[in-house]
Structures are given as C-alpha cells and as structure tokens.
C-alpha cells in the first residue's frame, strides 16, 4: 500500500482523527453534542463560555454562542475547541443577558462551519436561534416534504428541519414550536432563542439529558450538571420528558408539548459520555460507574495482580472492580490528552501505531503482571485489540478484559454516532469469538440487569430503570422505520 493510500485511509480531515469513519484508528463511540443556555444574567456570554468549556468532552468539532440584549442578536460560531473559537475580545462583543451555546461532536462527514450551532434564522417574527443535542429519526422524510413545498435548506443538520417547521407555521412562536416538536421523532434537547423568549424542550422519552440550574435570579440550562458546578450555580432539576419551558419578561412558565412516554434516558450517558462529576436522574456518574465496576466484579471475577481502567471513562469502574475484589488498582494506561486535534500529520510509523499517540502502557506497572483491563464498551473491536496488545508489549503476562456494559449490538437512532449494525463486532460474534479477536485471555460484559441496578438513581421503578438500552437489546422506545428515509447517528 502506498503512503498516499495509507494517508487517505487514516487521515481524511484537516486534523488528525477527524471524521475517519470506519477506518478510524480509535473506533470508540463518537461524542454527542452539548447545549448550554442562560436567561437573565448580564454576563450571559461569559457564563456560556465556561459552561461550554465544561461540556467540551461532548463535542470538539465546533462551538458557537448566540446572545441577545432584547433588541438584536450577537453571535459567533467556529470550528475547533471552545477556547479556540472564542477569545476575550470576541466574548466582549457578545452583549446581552440571555444566550444559547453549543458544542458539536466530531463526525465522519459534514464537518463544516455551516453546520456549527446555534443556527440563526430570520423569520416572520424576527430572529430565531436554535441549538440541540440529539437526532431526529424522521428528519429526512420531513426535510423531503418541506423541500417539495418550497423550503430551501442551508445545512445538513436536523436542527434546521425544526426551524423550517416553526417558520412555516402561522401560529405564535410557542404554539408553532409545540407543533414542530410533536411532528419529530427521536431523542432531543432543544434550546430556542428569540429577542424576548427562551424556549427549552426535551423529547417525550427523555432520551437526551437536559438540566435546569439557578445563579442568583438567572436561569441556566445544560446538557450536564457539571457545567453548573463550573460557574458556581445550583442545580435545580432535570427537564422532564415532553416538557416545554418558556422564559420571558414575566419569568419562567412550565408547559408541555406532549405527555411523557416511557422514560428512556440513554444508558451510554452513564457508561461513557457524561463527565463523572455530573448527576443524571439523581445518580452521580462517578458513584454509578464505581457500582458498575463492583457489580462486574461480582458477575465476572478473575484472579489477577493488577486492575487498570482505560482512561478516562473507565477509571471509576476500575476503582470499583478493584475495591470489590481486593486486587490492587493501578494506572496501567495513560492517556495523552493532546493528540486529538493536532494539525501536524504524524510520521508513517506513528500512523501505523496510531493508538500509541492516544494511550501508553506503564511498563513498570504491568510488566510480569496478570492484568484486568476495564473498559466501557467494545464497538468494532479494533481499539480493544490494540490496547490489549499495548499491555502485552509492555510485559503483561495475562490480559483479562471486563466491559462495564452489555455487548453493543445495535445502532443508535438518538444521537450517538454508531457504525452500521454489520460493523458492530458483538452483532455477529459470540463473546468467545470477540475474546479471541481482541487477543484477550478472557472477556466478560456487565449484564443488563447488573447495569440497571448499578446505575440506581430515581427511576428504579420504571421500565428498565428508565433507561434506553436499545444498543444492547434492540428494544427502541420510539418508531425507527420511516419507509427507508429514517436516519441514525447524530443529527445535530
């Protein structure tokens, strides 16, 4: 294979590890998006900046802010990290006491500024800015209908579909928004901003997380509660499934566009996506992940010398596994946090050993040891195999892999950028076959029952603990078939 062909297969974007799709060296699940909103604070732009910075793990591709002082919009969007998109002068120019912001995940396609959010539109009643996290399953079908009736789209984002539905309605904004949310199917958390209103909505199943906070008299909204901690705000509550909040000059108005349906918050938020210092449905993520590790140890104990977690999402679970078994927890794997967005193409040798740019095994910790490697999921299996081999190359005598989720067998329709089902290794191979494929001495996954019990939280009486586990069991909470025009992944 020529160097050019190798380069094309591993490097398809402007920076390393951007949008490499099935050929991605790191085949972990792609981040979702994050939204942050402020209503009623004179430093709305600065608060949103720090809020988005706390949500950076949910998306590293682009960031944006739209701020209003009640008279006009001031907004800026850009490709890159929050700190790359905004500087002091830029933030100073974003004047107003209400804002919505967005960080977008890295995607295998449509990586362009036009898709960066918030999207800003002119419509009959003035300005409208929209930011969302999630995916609208029936977006292609609605988009086709809108185009046939004259709508002209500027982006490939699902978010624009909702904006067109609102703009085409003859009803007042709030009623138009309710109708639009009733028309769409999927998992979503929306923030809609006009010069006099902020509208907040969550899908009827609560698939995507969204919380409300307070800072003085100001209302705050965030995909994760960790952002409230960053700016010294108080977490008030989660936005409920089907709920619609309207904030205007008269304060907060609680409403809804749909009755709540089966509660189904994405299980991968607990397993992988959310930061360990966030809370979801009354459960702290670090504590929940520790319980996952403990339960995994009860279900799949193996005698070993060292327990280590794949950073960062599996560290808490590895600590729990170690505490339950009495096996020593060690930092056997170290993550290099600065490789994700380098504009310098690595050498051919480093491209072929790409995982070593992301992770390093600590030889003095694992050499001559039987190692239990804790990870959150196995997607295609290629990354797991590379990490197992890293540990073996560092001298581990045995590598036993333990996964804090059930086997990932099905694609997500609600906001996680997952491969096709045929590319998911667990959809076609047995656990024994996967174990052989990743070169491990043993392999075990957390049971679905163990996952629900370990997460705990406030929804234990709900069906499956109030979780969506369709990626494990193929039980989708919404309709997913729209005559071949449905879509999965992230449509933000």
KEVODREN-694937 format. One record per residue (C-alpha): x, y, z; residue in one letter. Coordinates in steps of 0.2 Angstrom, whole numbers, always signed. Layout:
{r {X,Y,Z},'A'}
...
***
This chain:
{r {+0,+0,+0},'X'}
{r {+7,+17,-5},'X'}
{r {+10,+31,+8},'X'}
{r {-4,+41,-1},'X'}
{r {-17,+27,+1},'X'}
{r {-12,+24,+19},'X'}
{r {-13,+43,+22},'X'}
{r {-31,+43,+14},'X'}
{r {-37,+28,+24},'X'}
{r {-31,+36,+41},'X'}
{r {-32,+54,+38},'X'}
{r {-47,+61,+29},'X'}
{r {-50,+78,+38},'X'}
{r {-40,+94,+42},'X'}
{r {-33,+87,+58},'X'}
{r {-28,+70,+65},'X'}
{r {-43,+59,+70},'X'}
{r {-56,+70,+62},'X'}
{r {-70,+61,+53},'X'}
{r {-61,+45,+49},'X'}
{r {-76,+34,+50},'X'}
{r {-74,+15,+48},'X'}
{r {-55,+17,+46},'X'}
{r {-53,+27,+62},'X'}
{r {-38,+21,+72},'X'}
{r {-49,+25,+88},'X'}
{r {-65,+16,+85},'X'}
{r {-74,+22,+101},'X'}
{r {-91,+29,+100},'X'}
{r {-91,+47,+95},'X'}
{r {-96,+60,+107},'X'}
{r {-113,+68,+107},'X'}
{r {-117,+87,+107},'X'}
{r {-119,+98,+121},'X'}
{r {-130,+113,+124},'X'}
{r {-130,+127,+137},'X'}
{r {-142,+142,+140},'X'}
{r {-143,+157,+151},'X'}
{r {-158,+168,+154},'X'}
{r {-157,+184,+164},'X'}
{r {-139,+187,+168},'X'}
{r {-129,+202,+162},'X'}
{r {-113,+191,+159},'X'}
{r {-123,+178,+149},'X'}
{r {-109,+176,+136},'X'}
{r {-95,+173,+149},'X'}
{r {-106,+161,+159},'X'}
{r {-110,+151,+142},'X'}
{r {-91,+151,+138},'X'}
{r {-87,+142,+154},'X'}
{r {-102,+131,+153},'X'}
{r {-97,+125,+136},'X'}
{r {-80,+123,+141},'X'}
{r {-86,+111,+154},'X'}
{r {-96,+102,+141},'X'}
{r {-81,+101,+129},'X'}
{r {-80,+82,+131},'X'}
{r {-97,+81,+122},'X'}
{r {-90,+89,+106},'X'}
{r {-73,+95,+99},'X'}
{r {-78,+99,+81},'X'}
{r {-86,+116,+83},'X'}
{r {-93,+128,+96},'X'}
{r {-105,+143,+95},'X'}
{r {-114,+156,+105},'X'}
{r {-129,+167,+101},'X'}
{r {-133,+181,+114},'X'}
{r {-146,+194,+114},'X'}
{r {-150,+210,+124},'X'}
{r {-168,+210,+119},'X'}
{r {-165,+221,+103},'X'}
{r {-154,+211,+92},'X'}
{r {-143,+195,+91},'X'}
{r {-125,+194,+93},'X'}
{r {-117,+178,+88},'X'}
{r {-101,+169,+83},'X'}
{r {-98,+151,+78},'X'}
{r {-82,+142,+73},'X'}
{r {-73,+126,+70},'X'}
{r {-62,+120,+84},'X'}
{r {-62,+119,+103},'X'}
{r {-71,+132,+114},'X'}
{r {-55,+141,+119},'X'}
{r {-50,+141,+100},'X'}
{r {-67,+149,+94},'X'}
{r {-68,+162,+107},'X'}
{r {-56,+175,+115},'X'}
{r {-59,+189,+126},'X'}
{r {-62,+202,+113},'X'}
{r {-75,+190,+104},'X'}
{r {-84,+187,+121},'X'}
{r {-84,+206,+125},'X'}
{r {-94,+209,+108},'X'}
{r {-107,+196,+113},'X'}
{r {-118,+208,+123},'X'}
{r {-134,+203,+132},'X'}
{r {-142,+194,+147},'X'}
{r {-148,+178,+138},'X'}
{r {-139,+166,+127},'X'}
{r {-138,+149,+120},'X'}
{r {-122,+139,+116},'X'}
{r {-117,+123,+108},'X'}
{r {-103,+111,+106},'X'}
{r {-103,+99,+92},'X'}
{r {-96,+82,+91},'X'}
{r {-83,+75,+78},'X'}
{r {-92,+67,+64},'X'}
{r {-87,+57,+48},'X'}
{r {-94,+70,+36},'X'}
{r {-102,+87,+35},'X'}
{r {-88,+94,+46},'X'}
{r {-91,+112,+41},'X'}
{r {-95,+129,+48},'X'}
{r {-112,+129,+41},'X'}
{r {-117,+115,+52},'X'}
{r {-110,+123,+68},'X'}
{r {-123,+129,+80},'X'}
{r {-133,+138,+86},'X'}
{r {-141,+140,+69},'X'}
{r {-148,+158,+67},'X'}
{r {-163,+162,+56},'X'}
{r {-173,+177,+50},'X'}
{r {-192,+173,+51},'X'}
{r {-208,+182,+51},'X'}
{r {-207,+187,+69},'X'}
{r {-189,+192,+69},'X'}
{r {-173,+182,+74},'X'}
{r {-173,+164,+79},'X'}
{r {-158,+154,+86},'X'}
{r {-159,+135,+88},'X'}
{r {-147,+123,+97},'X'}
{r {-150,+105,+100},'X'}
{r {-142,+89,+106},'X'}
{r {-149,+73,+98},'X'}
{r {-156,+65,+82},'X'}
{r {-172,+66,+73},'X'}
{r {-176,+49,+66},'X'}
{r {-189,+55,+54},'X'}
{r {-179,+71,+48},'X'}
{r {-175,+65,+31},'X'}
{r {-194,+62,+27},'X'}
{r {-199,+79,+34},'X'}
{r {-185,+88,+25},'X'}
{r {-191,+80,+9},'X'}
{r {-208,+86,+12},'X'}
{r {-203,+103,+16},'X'}
{r {-192,+104,+1},'X'}
{r {-206,+98,-10},'X'}
{r {-216,+113,-4},'X'}
{r {-203,+126,-7},'X'}
{r {-191,+126,+8},'X'}
{r {-173,+129,+4},'X'}
{r {-161,+121,+17},'X'}
{r {-143,+129,+20},'X'}
{r {-136,+115,+31},'X'}
{r {-137,+96,+33},'X'}
{r {-142,+97,+51},'X'}
{r {-158,+91,+59},'X'}
{r {-159,+107,+68},'X'}
{r {-164,+116,+53},'X'}
{r {-179,+105,+50},'X'}
{r {-186,+111,+66},'X'}
{r {-183,+129,+62},'X'}
{r {-192,+127,+45},'X'}
{r {-207,+119,+53},'X'}
{r {-208,+134,+65},'X'}
{r {-206,+147,+52},'X'}
{r {-219,+139,+41},'X'}
{r {-232,+139,+54},'X'}
{r {-245,+153,+55},'X'}
{r {-246,+151,+74},'X'}
{r {-237,+161,+88},'X'}
{r {-220,+155,+92},'X'}
{r {-224,+144,+107},'X'}
{r {-238,+135,+98},'X'}
{r {-228,+133,+82},'X'}
{r {-214,+126,+92},'X'}
{r {-225,+114,+101},'X'}
{r {-232,+108,+84},'X'}
{r {-214,+106,+77},'X'}
{r {-209,+95,+92},'X'}
{r {-224,+84,+90},'X'}
{r {-220,+81,+72},'X'}
{r {-202,+75,+75},'X'}
{r {-197,+58,+82},'X'}
{r {-181,+54,+91},'X'}
{r {-171,+60,+105},'X'}
{r {-168,+78,+108},'X'}
{r {-165,+93,+119},'X'}
{r {-169,+109,+111},'X'}
{r {-165,+127,+116},'X'}
{r {-174,+141,+105},'X'}
{r {-169,+159,+107},'X'}
{r {-178,+175,+101},'X'}
{r {-176,+193,+107},'X'}
{r {-189,+191,+120},'X'}
{r {-190,+172,+124},'X'}
{r {-180,+157,+128},'X'}
{r {-189,+140,+124},'X'}
{r {-182,+124,+132},'X'}
{r {-189,+107,+127},'X'}
{r {-185,+88,+130},'X'}
{r {-191,+74,+119},'X'}
{r {-206,+63,+126},'X'}
{r {-194,+49,+132},'X'}
{r {-181,+60,+140},'X'}
{r {-168,+51,+129},'X'}
{r {-156,+66,+129},'X'}
{r {-151,+74,+146},'X'}
{r {-155,+92,+150},'X'}
{r {-155,+100,+167},'X'}
{r {-160,+117,+174},'X'}
{r {-150,+127,+186},'X'}
{r {-150,+144,+195},'X'}
{r {-137,+158,+198},'X'}
{r {-145,+172,+208},'X'}
{r {-160,+177,+198},'X'}
{r {-154,+169,+182},'X'}
{r {-160,+153,+175},'X'}
{r {-147,+141,+167},'X'}
{r {-149,+125,+156},'X'}
{r {-136,+112,+152},'X'}
{r {-134,+95,+145},'X'}
{r {-124,+91,+161},'X'}
{r {-124,+97,+178},'X'}
{r {-105,+98,+179},'X'}
{r {-107,+114,+169},'X'}
{r {-117,+122,+184},'X'}
{r {-103,+117,+196},'X'}
{r {-90,+126,+185},'X'}
{r {-99,+143,+186},'X'}
{r {-105,+141,+204},'X'}
{r {-123,+138,+200},'X'}
{r {-136,+127,+209},'X'}
{r {-143,+113,+200},'X'}
{r {-162,+114,+202},'X'}
{r {-169,+99,+192},'X'}
{r {-170,+89,+176},'X'}
{r {-181,+94,+162},'X'}
{r {-194,+81,+161},'X'}
{r {-199,+71,+145},'X'}
{r {-211,+81,+134},'X'}
{r {-209,+96,+145},'X'}
{r {-208,+114,+137},'X'}
{r {-202,+129,+147},'X'}
{r {-204,+147,+141},'X'}
{r {-194,+161,+149},'X'}
{r {-198,+179,+145},'X'}
{r {-200,+195,+154},'X'}
{r {-213,+188,+166},'X'}
{r {-202,+174,+171},'X'}
{r {-202,+155,+169},'X'}
{r {-218,+146,+163},'X'}
{r {-219,+127,+164},'X'}
{r {-229,+119,+150},'X'}
{r {-228,+104,+139},'X'}
{r {-229,+99,+121},'X'}
{r {-233,+80,+124},'X'}
{r {-237,+69,+138},'X'}
{r {-222,+59,+145},'X'}
{r {-220,+42,+137},'X'}
{r {-209,+28,+143},'X'}
{r {-194,+36,+152},'X'}
{r {-178,+30,+142},'X'}
{r {-163,+41,+146},'X'}
{r {-148,+35,+136},'X'}
{r {-138,+22,+146},'X'}
{r {-122,+27,+137},'X'}
{r {-123,+43,+146},'X'}
{r {-120,+34,+162},'X'}
{r {-107,+21,+154},'X'}
{r {-97,+33,+144},'X'}
{r {-102,+50,+138},'X'}
{r {-106,+61,+154},'X'}
{r {-92,+68,+165},'X'}
{r {-90,+58,+182},'X'}
{r {-94,+74,+191},'X'}
{r {-111,+76,+183},'X'}
{r {-128,+69,+190},'X'}
{r {-141,+61,+180},'X'}
{r {-159,+57,+187},'X'}
{r {-152,+58,+204},'X'}
{r {-137,+47,+201},'X'}
{r {-119,+54,+202},'X'}
{r {-109,+47,+187},'X'}
{r {-93,+43,+197},'X'}
{r {-103,+33,+210},'X'}
{r {-114,+24,+197},'X'}
{r {-98,+19,+187},'X'}
{r {-90,+13,+203},'X'}
{r {-105,+2,+206},'X'}
{r {-104,-5,+189},'X'}
{r {-86,-10,+192},'X'}
{r {-91,-18,+208},'X'}
{r {-106,-27,+200},'X'}
{r {-95,-33,+186},'X'}
{r {-83,-40,+199},'X'}
{r {-97,-50,+207},'X'}
{r {-103,-56,+190},'X'}
{r {-86,-60,+182},'X'}
{r {-72,-61,+194},'X'}
{r {-54,-66,+188},'X'}
{r {-39,-69,+199},'X'}
{r {-26,-56,+194},'X'}
{r {-12,-45,+201},'X'}
{r {-17,-28,+194},'X'}
{r {-34,-19,+189},'X'}
{r {-32,-4,+177},'X'}
{r {-45,+6,+168},'X'}
{r {-45,+13,+150},'X'}
{r {-45,+32,+153},'X'}
{r {-55,+42,+156},'X'}
{r {-72,+35,+156},'X'}
{r {-67,+18,+164},'X'}
{r {-57,+24,+178},'X'}
{r {-71,+25,+191},'X'}
{r {-77,+7,+186},'X'}
{r {-59,+1,+188},'X'}
{r {-58,+8,+205},'X'}
{r {-75,-1,+209},'X'}
{r {-69,-18,+202},'X'}
{r {-53,-16,+212},'X'}
{r {-62,-12,+229},'X'}
{r {-74,-27,+226},'X'}
{r {-60,-39,+223},'X'}
{r {-46,-33,+234},'X'}
{r {-35,-33,+218},'X'}
{r {-23,-18,+218},'X'}
{r {-29,-3,+206},'X'}
{r {-15,+4,+196},'X'}
{r {-13,+17,+182},'X'}
{r {-8,+4,+169},'X'}
{r {-14,+15,+155},'X'}
{r {-10,+34,+152},'X'}
{r {-20,+45,+140},'X'}
{r {-11,+58,+130},'X'}
{r {-25,+72,+130},'X'}
{r {-16,+82,+117},'X'}
{r {-17,+71,+101},'X'}
{r {-35,+74,+96},'X'}
{r {-33,+90,+87},'X'}
{r {-15,+91,+80},'X'}
{r {-13,+99,+63},'X'}
{r {+4,+90,+61},'X'}
{r {+2,+74,+51},'X'}
{r {+12,+61,+61},'X'}
{r {+25,+50,+53},'X'}
{r {+20,+34,+43},'X'}
{r {+27,+24,+58},'X'}
{r {+16,+33,+70},'X'}
{r {+1,+32,+59},'X'}
{r {+3,+13,+59},'X'}
{r {+4,+13,+78},'X'}
{r {-9,+26,+80},'X'}
{r {-16,+20,+97},'X'}
{r {+1,+24,+105},'X'}
{r {-2,+43,+101},'X'}
{r {-18,+41,+112},'X'}
{r {-13,+29,+125},'X'}
{r {+3,+22,+133},'X'}
{r {+5,+7,+144},'X'}
{r {+15,+10,+160},'X'}
{r {+28,-4,+159},'X'}
{r {+34,-4,+177},'X'}
{r {+16,-6,+182},'X'}
{r {+10,-21,+171},'X'}
{r {+26,-30,+167},'X'}
{r {+26,-48,+173},'X'}
{r {+8,-45,+180},'X'}
{r {-9,-53,+176},'X'}
{r {-19,-38,+172},'X'}
{r {-38,-34,+172},'X'}
{r {-42,-21,+159},'X'}
{r {-58,-12,+162},'X'}
{r {-67,-3,+148},'X'}
{r {-84,+4,+144},'X'}
{r {-88,-4,+128},'X'}
{r {-82,-13,+113},'X'}
{r {-88,-6,+96},'X'}
{r {-78,-14,+81},'X'}
{r {-65,-22,+92},'X'}
{r {-50,-14,+84},'X'}
{r {-46,-2,+98},'X'}
{r {-48,-16,+111},'X'}
{r {-36,-27,+102},'X'}
{r {-24,-13,+101},'X'}
{r {-25,-9,+119},'X'}
{r {-23,-27,+124},'X'}
{r {-8,-28,+113},'X'}
{r {-1,-12,+121},'X'}
{r {-2,-21,+138},'X'}
{r {+6,-37,+131},'X'}
{r {+20,-27,+123},'X'}
{r {+23,-19,+140},'X'}
{r {+26,-36,+148},'X'}
{r {+9,-41,+155},'X'}
{r {+8,-60,+156},'X'}
{r {-11,-61,+155},'X'}
{r {-24,-48,+150},'X'}
{r {-42,-51,+155},'X'}
{r {-55,-38,+148},'X'}
{r {-70,-33,+158},'X'}
{r {-83,-22,+150},'X'}
{r {-95,-11,+160},'X'}
{r {-109,-13,+148},'X'}
{r {-118,-27,+139},'X'}
{r {-112,-31,+121},'X'}
{r {-115,-17,+110},'X'}
{r {-125,-25,+95},'X'}
{r {-137,-12,+88},'X'}
{r {-135,+6,+80},'X'}
{r {-141,+21,+89},'X'}
{r {-155,+32,+82},'X'}
{r {-155,+45,+95},'X'}
{r {-139,+55,+95},'X'}
{r {-124,+43,+96},'X'}
{r {-113,+41,+80},'X'}
{r {-113,+22,+79},'X'}
{r {-107,+12,+64},'X'}
{r {-120,+1,+55},'X'}
{r {-125,-15,+64},'X'}
{r {-114,-25,+52},'X'}
{r {-99,-16,+58},'X'}
{r {-103,-19,+77},'X'}
{r {-92,-34,+82},'X'}
{r {-105,-40,+95},'X'}
{r {-119,-41,+82},'X'}
{r {-110,-56,+73},'X'}
{r {-98,-64,+85},'X'}
{r {-100,-73,+102},'X'}
{r {-91,-67,+117},'X'}
{r {-78,-81,+115},'X'}
{r {-75,-76,+97},'X'}
{r {-73,-57,+102},'X'}
{r {-61,-63,+116},'X'}
{r {-51,-71,+103},'X'}
{r {-52,-57,+91},'X'}
{r {-46,-44,+103},'X'}
{r {-32,-56,+109},'X'}
{r {-38,-56,+127},'X'}
{r {-36,-71,+139},'X'}
{r {-54,-69,+145},'X'}
{r {-68,-57,+141},'X'}
{r {-84,-53,+151},'X'}
{r {-98,-40,+149},'X'}
{r {-109,-32,+163},'X'}
{r {-127,-40,+162},'X'}
{r {-141,-29,+158},'X'}
{r {-149,-32,+175},'X'}
{r {-132,-28,+183},'X'}
{r {-131,-11,+173},'X'}
{r {-149,-6,+179},'X'}
{r {-146,-10,+197},'X'}
{r {-128,-2,+197},'X'}
{r {-134,+15,+190},'X'}
{r {-148,+17,+203},'X'}
{r {-155,+34,+203},'X'}
{r {-173,+39,+205},'X'}
{r {-181,+29,+191},'X'}
{r {-178,+11,+198},'X'}
{r {-197,+8,+197},'X'}
{r {-198,+12,+179},'X'}
{r {-196,+0,+164},'X'}
{r {-178,-5,+163},'X'}
{r {-174,+8,+176},'X'}
{r {-179,+22,+165},'X'}
{r {-165,+18,+153},'X'}
{r {-164,+16,+134},'X'}
{r {-154,+1,+131},'X'}
{r {-158,-2,+113},'X'}
{r {-140,-3,+108},'X'}
{r {-139,-18,+118},'X'}
{r {-156,-27,+117},'X'}
{r {-164,-19,+101},'X'}
{r {-179,-13,+111},'X'}
{r {-181,+5,+104},'X'}
{r {-193,+17,+113},'X'}
{r {-199,+25,+98},'X'}
{r {-203,+21,+80},'X'}
{r {-187,+19,+70},'X'}
{r {-193,+14,+52},'X'}
{r {-199,+28,+41},'X'}
{r {-201,+20,+24},'X'}
{r {-182,+19,+22},'X'}
{r {-180,+38,+25},'X'}
{r {-175,+36,+43},'X'}
{r {-158,+41,+50},'X'}
{r {-147,+36,+64},'X'}
{r {-132,+43,+72},'X'}
{r {-131,+62,+77},'X'}
{r {-141,+74,+68},'X'}
{r {-135,+90,+77},'X'}
***
